[in-house]
Structures are given as C-alpha cells and as structure tokens.
Amino acid sequence: MIDVNKVKGRIKELGLTQANVADEVGMDISTFNRKINDADGRYMTTGDAKLLATVLRIENPIPYFFC
C-alpha cells in the first residue's frame, strides 16, 4: 500500500504543489488528486509510484510505497 501522507509530505518538502507534480508525471490534475487523496492509496499503481519517486527525488521509495 502507498503511504500517501508521506508522498504529500515530500511534495510540500520540495515546495511543489499537487498540480506541479501532476504535470510532471503527465497526469490530469483531477486524476492525480483522486489518487493522492485516497487515504488507502488504492488508486496508485506501481507505474505511478515509479514516476513519483523520480519526480520527487525519492532515493529509497520503499518506506513511501510499501507500508
């Protein structure tokens, strides 16, 4: 399961907005919001996680994406 709170925290840490990140991963903002605002992370795919790890410069994605 994806720890969406850690992902959101990383977005803030980098001074980005969800709209910035959605654009970087090539996703419509409404789709990104649905995925990132789901507390269970059930809409986030492994492909999404890979893109986010790259965009958010997450060196060790395991704590973020496998909790």
C-alpha positions in Angstrom: 0.0 0.0 0.0 1.2 3.5 -0.8 1.7 5.9 2.1 0.0 8.9 0.6 0.7 11.1 3.6 4.5 10.6 3.1 4.1 11.4 -0.6 2.2 14.5 0.2 4.8 15.5 2.8 7.6 15.1 0.2 5.6 17.3 -2.2 5.5 20.0 0.4 9.1 19.5 1.4 10.2 20.2 -2.2 7.9 23.3 -2.3 5.8 21.8 -5.1 2.0 21.7 -5.5 0.0 18.7 -6.5 -0.7 20.5 -9.8 3.1 20.7 -10.4 3.6 17.1 -9.7 0.6 16.0 -11.8 2.0 18.0 -14.7 5.5 16.4 -14.2 4.1 12.8 -14.3 1.8 13.6 -17.2 -1.4 13.1 -15.4 -4.6 15.2 -15.3 -4.8 17.1 -12.0 -8.2 15.6 -11.2 -6.8 12.1 -11.7 -3.8 12.8 -9.7 -5.9 14.3 -6.9 -8.1 11.2 -6.8 -5.0 9.0 -6.5 -3.1 11.1 -4.0 -6.1 12.0 -1.8 -7.2 8.4 -1.3 -6.2 7.5 2.2 -5.7 3.8 1.3 -3.6 4.6 -1.8 -5.6 2.0 -3.7 -5.8 4.0 -6.9 -2.0 4.5 -7.1 -0.3 2.0 -9.4 3.3 0.8 -9.3 3.9 2.8 -12.5 2.6 5.9 -10.7 4.9 5.2 -7.8 7.9 4.9 -10.1 7.1 8.2 -11.7 6.5 9.9 -8.4 9.8 8.5 -7.0 11.6 10.1 -9.9 9.8 13.4 -9.8 10.0 13.7 -6.1 13.7 12.6 -6.0 12.9 9.8 -3.5 16.1 7.7 -3.2 14.6 4.9 -1.1 11.0 4.5 -2.2 10.2 1.5 -0.1 9.0 3.5 3.0 6.8 5.6 0.8 5.3 3.0 -1.4 5.3 -0.2 0.6 4.0 0.4 4.1 
